[in-house]
Amino acid sequence: MKISRPQRNLLMRLLLGGTTLIVSIATWYSYQAVRNLTLESLKKNAFLEVQQGALSIDGWLTNLKIHIQTLANTPSVLAMNWRLAEPSLKTEILRFSDISAIAISTPDGWQHVTGGTLSRVQDHPSLQAAMARQLVVSDPAMNPSTRSVTLAITAPIRQDLSATATPVGTIQTLVKLDRVAQVIEQLNYGDRSYAFVLNSRGEATIHPELTALSPPAALFPKLSQAADKSLAAIAERMVAKQQGIELTQVNGHWNYVAYLPLKEVNWSVALVIPRENIDSPLLSLDILAGVVAGLTIAMIVMLWRVQSAEQAQLKKNNENLEKRVSERTAELSSALEQLQQSQLRLVQSEKMSSLGQLVAGVAHEVNNPINFIHGNLNYLQDYAQQLLSLIRLYQKESISVSPTLQAAIRTANCRSLKKIYLKFSPLCEWELIAFEKLCCRYAPFPAWMKRRKNLLIFMRASTAHY
C-alpha cells in the first residue's frame, strides 16, 4: 500500500518523538539511579563521620573502664583502707587529666572521695548496681564540689578474680566530659553542621546551643519533648538505640540527621548536616538532568508545533478542497438540472410528435369516409330529386292507389323525406362548407373536421422539425 507524503511525515515525527521520549525516560531513570547511588554514597560518608566520632568516644570510655577495673584490683584499694589508697588515687588523678575525683564506698554506703569528706550514699543506684557485680557508667550530672558536668564510672571491688565473688566495696571515678565535648566539636560535615549527644533519658548533655535549648530550671534540655516535632521524633529513635540518616526539617530548615548509639554507654551521638552540604555534589548532575529535560521538552514542543502547523495547513487545504468540491457540485447540479429539463423537453416533443402522428392517422381515417360521402353527395342529390319527382308525378297521375301502396307511402313518410331533402339540398350549392355545417348539426364526429386543417399543419410542422 502506498503511503502519502503527509502520512510519511507524520510517521517520521512520531518515530522521532517516540524515540526522544523513550531515550528521555531512560535517561531520567538512569539519572535517578545514579543520583540515588551518589546520594547514598554521600550519606554513607556522613554516617561514617558519626561512626568515627562514636568509635572515638567508645574507645575513650573503654579505656576509662579498664582503668577503673585496674584500680579496683590494686592492693591499696582491695584493702579497703582509705588512708593507704588515697595517695595512690590522687596520683592517678594527676596522671589522667580526664578524671576529676575518685571515691571508694563500703557495702553499708559510706563513701570516701579524694579531696572531699566522708558521705553516706547507700541509696545511690550506681552503688547498688556495683554491689550487684556490675560495671556502671552513669549519665552526666553536675558535680557539686567542682561545679562541672561529669559522669561516674562505678566498678565493684572483689578480693578474688571470680566473677561470682561478693564485692567488698565499690570504686567510682568522676570523669570530665571535656574529651567528649572535644570529639563532638570536631565532628562536622561542612559549614553549619553540628553534633550533639543524648543520654539515656533523651537529654542533650552536649550541644552547641545547650544554653538556648535548655529552660532556666533544667540542666539539660530534653529533646524528646522539644517543640520541633521532627527533632523530637529523632530524639525518641535515638533513645530507643536506633541508627540511621534521614532528611528532615530541624528548626524550619531541611537537614540530614545521622544518629548512632554508643556501645559502651547508653548514649547516642547525632550529626546535623545542612541539606546543601550533601546535595551540593549532585548539583552538576541535577543541572545536566535539567538540560536534558529541557532539550527533550523543547524537541517535543517543536515537533508538536510543526505537527500543529501541518495540521492547520492540511485543514486549510481540506477547506479549500471542500469549497472547490461544493462549487463543482453546484455546477454539476445545475448542468444535471439543465440536462433533465432538456430531456423533459425532448420527451415532450417526442410525445407531441407521436400525438401528431396519431392525430394525422385518425384524421386520415376520418377523411376517407368524409371524402367518400362528399364525393357521393351530388349523386345522392340527383337520385333523391329524381325519386321525389317520380313520387310527385306518380301521386299526380295515379287515379287509384292500392291500399298496400298507400300504407307504404304512409310508412315512408314522404313529407319527412321531403323535409330532409330540402335540408340537404343546399349541399350542392355550398359544397363542403354547407356539409360541415350539416355535420356539426346532425353528426357527433364533425368536431374533428374543424380541427382537421390545424392538425395536418401541426403534423407537417412536427415532421419537418424532426
ABEGO torsion letter per residue (X at the ends): XBBBAAAAAAAAAAAAAAAAAAAAAAAAAAAAAAAAAAAAAAAAAAAAAAAAAAAAAAAAAAAAAAAAAAAAABAAAAAGBAAAAAAAAAAAAAABAABABBBBBBAAGBBBBBGBBBBBAAABAAAAAAAAGBBBBBBBBBBAAAGBBBBBBBBBBBABABAABBBAEBBBBBBBAAAAAAAAAABBBEBGBBBBBBBAAGBBABBAAAAAABBAABABBBAAABABAAAAAAAAAAAAGBBEBBBBBBGGBBBBBBBBBBAABBBBBBBBBBAAAAAAAAAAAAAAAAAAAAAAAAAAAAAAAAAAAAAAAAAAAAAAAAAAAAAAAAAAAAAAAAAAAAAAAAAAAAAAAAAAAAAAAAAAAAAAAAAAAAAAAAAAAAAAAAAAAAAAAAAAABABBBAAAAAAAAAAGAAAAAAAAAAAAAAAAAEAAAAAAAAAAABAAAAAAAAAAAAAAAAAAAAAAX
